[in-house]
Amino acid sequence: MNTGKLVFAQVMDFLPLHEFRKCVKRYQGNYKVKD
């Protein structure tokens, strides 16, 4: 079990926000939705 950050948090540290949003737009995701 990973005791550090979640995988998503690690990806977000690596990936610039504009790149993330570009991917979200490409795959029609809604990044503003929160559970």
Secondary structure, 3 states (H helix, E strand, C coil): CCCCCCHHHHHHHHCCHHHHHHHHHHCCCCCCCCC
